[in-house]
Amino acid sequence: MKKVKLGNSELEVGEISLGCMRIHELGKKEAAYVIENAMDAGVDLFDHADIYGKGKSEEVFSEAIDMNDDVRENMKLQTKCGIRKGFFDFSKEHILESVEGSLRRLKTDYVDSLLLHRPDALMEPEEVAEAFSILKESGKVRHFGVSNQNPMQIELLQKYLDEDLIVNQMQLSVVHTPMIDAGFNVNMSHDPAIVRDSNVLDYCRLNDITVQAWSPFQHGMIEGPFVGNKQFPEVNAKLQELAEKKDVTDSAIAIAWILRHPAKIQPVVGTMNPERLRDIVKASDIELTREEWYELYRAAGNELP
């Protein structure tokens, strides 16, 4: 698999990562096979969050691979914090407590990256900066990032930090493209022209922040996959056409569409099916033509101005 650098850090990882939200649903043997299969396929960044499975996902992950120093040095671990029951919390106390809990569950001394999961309207950036400083100096977190944040939210936080944020996780798939739509429809008065995210994709490119695409197979937030879904006949027909042409699966084409963007976006795939993951990572060896990329964009229901 091709590699990508996370932001301006020294972290070089496979350009497709594995999201571990559902790994708590597996038994130890099944989970171990998922992780080992992923690493054999070149996936070496594993994305967690303190809320996944109410913490169980991190536990199952570490138990499945019998976490030890030899295993740990061959992978990158990322986790997220800030979502609590009914509210968001970027307080210093919660960030520090959350990281301690994740390290305990993951059975490791450090995580390679910590992301703030959802924007907290009550965030005090000085307090976040203090928490990040403590975690960095103690060696418990090596790099920091955010998730679902717009440029001004990132700027506000970055003002108080001693180091650059390296990641911003954002929802992106061929059927969920608000980050891209407005860029085509500058100074127009119809709905696709609405800038919903303060041009976050261009901002992240300008500031060397890696965009990680979550839910790359989903439509809506939790409505389910669009790949193979009869509700999306045109985009699925185009996915299948390109899959047959390039001798891969339709899911690999959906990921190749994201990888084709010059922003070097890193998809976070959440499949717990080892065979499907092996098929998906073949996207790293595919490069869609410019015409094919636009064909998929239009097949998803988008009109060019």
C-alpha positions as CSV (number, residue, x, y, z in Angstrom):
1,M,0.0,0.0,0.0
2,K,1.1,3.5,-0.7
3,K,2.1,5.7,2.3
4,V,0.9,9.1,3.4
5,K,2.3,11.5,5.9
6,L,0.0,12.8,8.6
7,G,0.2,16.6,8.5
8,N,3.7,17.9,8.9
9,S,4.6,15.2,11.4
10,E,7.1,12.3,10.9
11,L,4.2,9.8,11.0
12,E,4.1,7.9,7.7
13,V,1.2,5.5,7.5
14,G,-0.7,3.4,5.0
15,E,-3.0,5.7,3.0
16,I,-6.0,3.7,4.2
17,S,-6.7,3.3,7.9
18,L,-9.0,1.0,9.9
19,G,-11.7,2.5,12.1
20,C,-12.3,0.2,15.1
21,M,-15.7,1.4,16.3
22,R,-17.3,-2.0,15.8
23,I,-14.5,-4.3,16.9
24,H,-16.1,-4.8,20.3
25,E,-18.8,-6.8,18.6
26,L,-16.2,-9.5,17.8
27,G,-14.7,-12.3,19.9
28,K,-10.9,-12.2,20.6
29,K,-10.0,-14.7,17.9
30,E,-12.1,-12.8,15.3
31,A,-10.7,-9.5,16.3
32,A,-7.2,-10.8,16.1
33,Y,-7.7,-12.0,12.6
34,V,-9.2,-8.6,11.6
35,I,-6.1,-6.7,12.9
36,E,-3.5,-9.2,11.6
37,N,-5.2,-9.2,8.2
38,A,-5.2,-5.4,8.1
39,M,-1.5,-5.2,8.9
40,D,-0.7,-7.8,6.3
41,A,-2.6,-5.6,3.8
42,G,-0.5,-2.6,4.7
43,V,-3.0,-0.9,7.1
44,D,-1.0,0.3,10.1
45,L,-3.1,3.1,11.5
46,F,-5.9,2.0,13.8
47,D,-8.5,4.7,14.7
48,H,-10.3,4.5,18.1
49,A,-12.3,6.7,20.4
50,D,-13.1,6.5,24.1
51,I,-16.8,6.2,23.3
52,Y,-16.6,3.3,20.8
53,G,-18.4,0.4,22.5
54,K,-18.4,2.5,25.7
55,G,-14.6,1.8,25.8
56,K,-14.9,-1.8,25.0
57,S,-13.5,-1.4,21.5
58,E,-10.1,-0.3,22.8
59,E,-10.1,-3.2,25.3
60,V,-11.0,-5.9,22.7
61,F,-8.4,-4.5,20.3
62,S,-5.5,-4.8,22.8
63,E,-6.6,-8.1,24.2
64,A,-7.0,-9.6,20.7
65,I,-3.4,-8.9,19.8
66,D,-1.9,-9.5,23.3
67,M,-0.5,-6.0,23.1
68,N,3.2,-5.8,23.9
69,D,6.2,-3.7,22.8
70,D,7.0,-5.8,19.7
71,V,3.4,-5.5,18.5
72,R,3.1,-1.9,19.4
73,E,6.1,-0.7,17.4
74,N,4.6,-2.0,14.1
75,M,1.4,0.0,14.3
76,K,0.1,3.6,14.9
77,L,-2.7,4.1,17.3
78,Q,-5.1,7.1,17.2
79,T,-7.9,7.8,19.6
80,K,-10.4,10.5,20.2
81,C,-12.1,12.2,23.1
82,G,-14.6,14.9,23.9
83,I,-18.0,13.2,23.5
84,R,-19.9,12.5,26.6
85,K,-23.5,11.5,27.3
86,G,-25.6,14.5,26.2
87,F,-22.8,17.0,25.8
88,F,-19.3,17.7,24.5
89,D,-16.3,18.2,26.9
90,F,-12.9,19.7,26.1
91,S,-12.1,20.5,29.7
92,K,-8.6,19.8,30.8
93,E,-9.8,17.4,33.4
94,H,-11.8,15.3,30.9
95,I,-9.1,15.2,28.2
96,L,-6.5,13.9,30.7
97,E,-8.9,11.4,32.2
98,S,-10.0,10.2,28.8
99,V,-6.4,9.6,27.6
100,E,-5.6,7.7,30.8
101,G,-8.6,5.5,30.2
102,S,-7.6,4.9,26.6
103,L,-4.0,4.1,27.4
104,R,-5.2,1.6,30.1
105,R,-7.7,-0.1,27.7
106,L,-5.2,-0.2,24.8
107,K,-2.4,-1.4,27.1
108,T,0.1,1.0,25.8
109,D,2.2,3.9,27.2
110,Y,1.3,6.3,24.4
111,V,-1.0,7.0,21.4
112,D,0.5,8.4,18.2
113,S,-2.3,10.9,17.8
114,L,-5.2,12.2,19.9
115,L,-8.1,14.0,18.2
116,L,-10.9,16.1,19.7
117,H,-14.0,14.3,18.6
118,R,-16.7,16.9,18.1
119,P,-16.5,20.7,18.6
120,D,-17.3,21.9,22.1
121,A,-19.0,25.3,22.1
122,L,-17.7,25.8,25.7
123,M,-14.1,25.1,24.7
124,E,-11.5,27.3,26.4
125,P,-8.5,26.9,24.1
126,E,-6.0,27.8,26.9
127,E,-7.3,24.8,28.9
128,V,-7.0,22.5,26.0
129,A,-3.5,23.7,25.3
130,E,-2.6,23.0,28.9
131,A,-3.9,19.5,28.7
132,F,-2.1,18.9,25.4
133,S,1.2,20.2,26.9
134,I,0.9,17.8,29.9
135,L,0.2,14.9,27.6
136,K,3.0,15.7,25.2
137,E,5.6,16.3,27.9
138,S,4.7,13.1,29.7
139,G,5.1,11.2,26.4
140,K,1.5,9.9,26.5
141,V,0.4,11.6,23.2
142,R,2.8,12.3,20.4
143,H,0.6,14.3,18.1
144,F,-2.7,16.1,18.2
145,G,-5.6,16.7,15.8
146,V,-9.3,17.4,15.6
147,S,-12.4,15.9,14.1
148,N,-15.4,17.6,12.5
149,Q,-14.0,21.1,12.9
150,N,-14.1,24.1,10.6
151,P,-11.1,26.5,9.9
152,M,-12.0,29.1,12.5
153,Q,-12.4,26.5,15.2
154,I,-9.0,25.1,14.3
155,E,-7.5,28.6,14.2
156,L,-8.8,29.4,17.6
157,L,-7.3,26.3,19.1
158,Q,-4.1,26.5,17.2
159,K,-3.4,30.0,18.5
160,Y,-2.7,28.6,21.9
161,L,-0.9,25.4,21.0
162,D,2.9,24.9,20.9
163,E,2.7,22.5,17.9
164,D,0.7,22.1,14.8
165,L,-2.5,20.0,14.6
166,I,-1.9,17.3,12.0
167,V,-5.4,15.8,11.4
168,N,-9.0,16.8,10.9
169,Q,-11.5,13.9,10.5
170,M,-14.4,14.9,8.3
171,Q,-17.2,12.9,6.7
172,L,-16.6,12.3,3.0
173,S,-17.9,9.9,0.4
174,V,-18.9,10.1,-3.2
175,V,-22.5,10.7,-2.0
176,H,-21.5,13.1,0.8
177,T,-19.5,15.9,-0.8
178,P,-20.3,19.3,0.7
179,M,-16.5,19.9,1.1
180,I,-16.3,19.8,-2.6
181,D,-19.7,21.1,-3.9
182,A,-19.3,24.7,-3.0
183,G,-16.0,24.9,-4.8
184,F,-17.7,24.2,-8.1
185,N,-20.5,26.7,-7.5
186,V,-18.7,29.9,-6.6
187,N,-21.0,33.0,-6.6
188,M,-24.1,31.1,-7.5
189,S,-27.5,31.2,-5.8
190,H,-28.5,27.6,-5.7
191,D,-28.1,25.2,-2.8
192,P,-24.7,23.6,-3.8
193,A,-23.2,27.0,-3.7
194,I,-23.7,27.2,0.1
195,V,-20.4,27.0,2.0
196,R,-21.2,24.7,4.9
197,D,-17.8,24.2,6.3
198,S,-15.9,27.5,5.8
199,N,-13.8,25.8,3.0
200,V,-12.3,23.3,5.4
201,L,-10.7,21.2,2.6
202,D,-8.7,24.1,1.1
203,Y,-7.8,25.3,4.6
204,C,-6.4,21.9,5.6
205,R,-4.4,21.7,2.4
206,L,-3.0,25.2,2.9
207,N,-2.0,24.3,6.5
208,D,-0.7,20.8,6.0
209,I,-3.5,19.2,7.9
210,T,-4.4,15.7,6.8
211,V,-8.1,15.2,6.2
212,Q,-9.2,11.7,7.3
213,A,-12.5,10.7,5.6
214,W,-14.9,8.9,7.9
215,S,-17.9,6.9,6.7
216,P,-16.6,6.7,3.2
217,F,-19.3,4.1,2.3
218,Q,-22.2,5.8,4.1
219,H,-25.0,8.1,3.1
220,G,-26.3,10.5,5.7
221,M,-24.8,10.1,9.1
222,I,-26.2,6.7,10.2
223,E,-28.6,5.8,7.4
224,G,-26.3,3.0,6.1
225,P,-24.1,2.2,3.1
226,F,-24.8,3.5,-0.4
227,V,-22.6,0.9,-2.1
228,G,-24.9,-1.8,-3.4
229,N,-27.9,0.2,-2.2
230,K,-30.9,0.2,-4.6
231,Q,-31.7,3.8,-3.5
232,F,-28.6,4.9,-5.4
233,P,-28.8,3.2,-8.8
234,E,-26.8,5.6,-10.9
235,V,-23.7,5.8,-8.7
236,N,-23.8,2.1,-8.1
237,A,-24.0,1.4,-11.9
238,K,-20.9,3.6,-12.4
239,L,-19.1,2.0,-9.5
240,Q,-19.7,-1.4,-10.9
241,E,-18.7,-0.3,-14.4
242,L,-15.4,1.0,-13.2
243,A,-14.9,-2.0,-10.9
244,E,-15.2,-4.4,-13.8
245,K,-12.9,-2.2,-15.9
246,K,-10.2,-2.2,-13.3
247,D,-10.8,-5.7,-11.9
248,V,-11.6,-4.6,-8.3
249,T,-14.7,-4.3,-6.2
250,D,-17.2,-1.4,-6.2
251,S,-16.0,-0.6,-2.6
252,A,-12.4,-0.2,-3.8
253,I,-13.6,2.2,-6.5
254,A,-15.4,4.3,-3.9
255,I,-12.2,4.6,-1.9
256,A,-10.1,5.2,-5.0
257,W,-12.4,8.2,-5.7
258,I,-11.4,9.7,-2.4
259,L,-7.7,8.9,-2.9
260,R,-7.7,10.5,-6.3
261,H,-8.2,14.0,-4.8
262,P,-4.8,15.8,-4.6
263,A,-5.4,16.7,-0.9
264,K,-4.0,13.2,0.0
265,I,-7.1,12.4,2.0
266,Q,-6.8,9.3,4.2
267,P,-10.0,7.2,4.2
268,V,-11.0,5.6,7.6
269,V,-12.8,2.3,6.7
270,G,-14.7,0.5,9.4
271,T,-15.3,-2.9,7.9
272,M,-14.7,-5.9,10.2
273,N,-14.8,-8.3,7.3
274,P,-11.2,-9.3,6.5
275,E,-12.0,-10.4,2.9
276,R,-13.7,-7.1,2.2
277,L,-10.8,-5.1,3.7
278,R,-8.4,-7.0,1.4
279,D,-10.5,-6.0,-1.5
280,I,-10.8,-2.3,-0.4
281,V,-7.1,-1.8,0.0
282,K,-6.6,-2.5,-3.7
283,A,-7.8,1.0,-4.1
284,S,-4.3,2.1,-3.3
285,D,-3.1,0.6,-6.5
286,I,-5.8,2.3,-8.7
287,E,-5.7,5.8,-10.1
288,L,-8.9,7.0,-11.6
289,T,-8.6,9.3,-14.5
290,R,-9.9,12.8,-14.2
291,E,-12.8,11.9,-16.4
292,E,-13.7,8.8,-14.3
293,W,-13.6,10.9,-11.1
294,Y,-16.0,13.4,-12.5
295,E,-18.3,10.7,-13.9
296,L,-18.6,9.3,-10.4
297,Y,-19.2,12.7,-8.9
298,R,-22.0,13.3,-11.4
299,A,-23.5,9.8,-11.0
300,A,-23.9,10.6,-7.3
301,G,-26.4,13.3,-8.3
302,N,-24.2,16.3,-8.5
303,E,-24.5,18.7,-11.4
304,L,-21.6,20.8,-12.6
305,P,-22.3,24.5,-13.3
